[in-house]
Amino acid sequence: MELFVFALTVFVLAIFVGFEIITKVPPTLHTPLMSGSNAISGITLLGAVIAAGAQHTLLTTILGLLAIIVATINVVGGFLVTNRMLGMFRRKD
């Protein structure tokens, strides 16, 4: 139980720190930051596939599947936003 409380504490702190960092980023840095975020989300997606595929318990399988879904949404959304932002800088013919 102590390990679960520790992991939950780290998770909640990571959410708080991530939110605070992202909200302070100026708009000019969003495209480079988004590409780095997509790379990290790809790594997260790979880890989620490994976690779901291990099937230690039903809970880890469900959490792994949930992580796959969220990371996939994050990767696809990141690529769509990056593509749209880069499209704003293209020359119009």
C-alpha positions, 0 to 999 in steps of 0.5 A: 500500500505504501508503494501505491501511495508513493506512486500516486503522489508522484503522479499527482505532482507530475500533473501539477508541475506539467500543467504549471510548465505548459501554461507558462510557455510563450506562444512562439515556442509551442511548435518546437515544444509540441514536437518534443512532446510528441516524441515523449508521448511516443515513448509513453505509448510504447511503455503503455503497450508493454504494460498492457501486454504484460497482463500481470493483473486485470488492473494493470491490463486495464490501466495499460489500455487506458494509457494506450488510449490517452497516449494515442490521443495525445500523439495524434492531437499533437501532430494535428496541432503542429501541422496546423501551426506550421500551415500558418507559416506557409506561403499562399500561392 
